[in-house]
Amino acid sequence: MSIIIGLVFFVAAYLIGNLNFAYILVKFLKNEDVRNYGSGNAGTTNVLRVMGKNVAIPVFLLDALKGCLVIVIGRYVLNLSEVFLVLGGIAVVAGHNWPAFLQFRGGKGTATSLGVFLTYDWEVAVIAIMIGLIVLAIWKMVSLTSMVGMTMLPVFTLLFGRTVAEVIFAFVLCLFSLFQHRKNIGRIIQGRESKLGQKVKMKN
């Protein structure tokens, strides 16, 4: 029975991840698909460019919250094993990045990954966030900030001697992030990456 509950949790976590708040809020407020503008990404950074911080902040918080919710339900409500918690955490980020309900074109998973890891292991997550903020202050590139922050997750799970399951969890989320930022990596190398504060005009 516990295996069945764990599998149902895994599928439910993926479906929760499909609740892409960048898409939902922009569609509600402007009746537009945010993926048709800017980077074409359904995530906080693109919403910031096309709609401003008043919409981007709620998007970030809601996308992070769904990651928190999955871990809270799995750990405190269902009392699942670490393996199923990890699988659920991976599933909710995968659902955000590749949502079936949006033709598998979602976001890059940073907010949801942070929500997941802040709930799963807040000490590692806070260190990753702090390092990411330092990168943002110096280079002003959200993509670079996200990648560096996500890369710190496996680094510090290893340094802190966390369980094998958690280390694998951190590596998977890091790889998800690097894969989703692959075009950004190319632009960073070419010196063409957008910096914080650059705007994209949405039609009225």
KAMO-V641617 format. One record per backbone hydrogen bond with DSSP energy under -1.0 kcal/mol. NH is the residue of the N-H (numbers start at 0). CO is the residue of the C=O. E is the energy in kcal/mol with one decimal. If there is no record, write none. Layout:
nh: <NH/NH>
co: <CO/CO>
e: <E/E>
This chain:
nh: <4/5/6/7/8/9/10/11/12/13/14/15/16/17/18/19/23/24/25/26/27/28/29/30/35/36/39/41/42/46/47/48/49/50/51/54/55/56/58/59/60/61/62/63/64/65/67/68/69/70/71/72/73/74/75/76/77/79/84/85/86/87/88/89/90/91/92/93/94/95/96/97/101/102/103/104/105/106/112/113/114/115/116/117/118/119/120/124/125/126/127/128/129/130/131/132/133/134/135/136/137/138/139/144/145/146/147/148/149/150/151/154/155/156/157/158/159/160/161/166/167/168/169/170/171/172/173/174/175/176/177/178/179/180/181/184/185/186/187/188/189/191/195/197/199>
co: <0/1/2/3/4/5/6/7/8/9/10/11/12/13/15/17/19/20/21/22/23/24/25/26/32/33/36/105/40/42/43/44/45/46/46/51/51/52/54/55/56/57/58/59/60/61/63/64/65/66/67/68/69/70/71/72/72/73/80/81/82/83/84/85/86/87/88/89/90/91/92/93/98/99/98/101/96/95/108/109/110/111/112/113/114/115/116/120/121/122/123/124/125/126/127/128/129/130/131/132/133/134/135/140/141/142/143/144/145/146/147/150/151/152/153/154/155/157/156/162/163/164/165/166/167/168/169/170/171/172/173/174/175/176/178/180/181/182/183/184/185/186/139/194/48>
e: <-2.5/-2.3/-2.4/-2.6/-2.5/-2.1/-2.2/-2.8/-2.6/-1.7/-2.1/-2.5/-2.1/-1.0/-1.7/-2.0/-2.5/-2.3/-1.6/-2.3/-2.3/-2.7/-2.8/-1.3/-2.5/-1.6/-2.5/-1.7/-1.2/-2.0/-2.5/-1.7/-2.2/-3.1/-1.0/-1.1/-2.2/-2.6/-1.9/-2.7/-2.5/-2.7/-2.5/-2.3/-2.5/-1.8/-2.1/-3.0/-1.6/-1.5/-2.7/-2.6/-2.5/-2.8/-2.6/-1.1/-2.9/-3.1/-2.0/-2.6/-2.3/-2.5/-2.4/-2.5/-2.4/-2.4/-1.4/-2.5/-2.6/-1.5/-2.6/-3.2/-1.4/-1.1/-3.1/-1.7/-1.8/-1.6/-2.5/-2.5/-2.4/-2.4/-2.7/-2.8/-1.3/-2.0/-3.1/-2.0/-2.8/-1.7/-2.2/-2.5/-2.5/-2.3/-2.3/-2.5/-1.6/-2.0/-2.4/-2.3/-1.6/-3.0/-1.9/-2.3/-2.8/-2.4/-2.7/-2.6/-2.7/-2.1/-1.5/-1.3/-2.7/-2.0/-1.8/-2.2/-2.2/-1.2/-2.7/-2.3/-2.6/-2.3/-2.7/-2.4/-2.6/-2.3/-2.2/-2.6/-2.6/-2.1/-2.5/-2.5/-2.5/-1.6/-1.4/-2.4/-1.4/-2.0/-2.8/-2.3/-1.8/-3.0/-3.4/-1.9/-2.2>
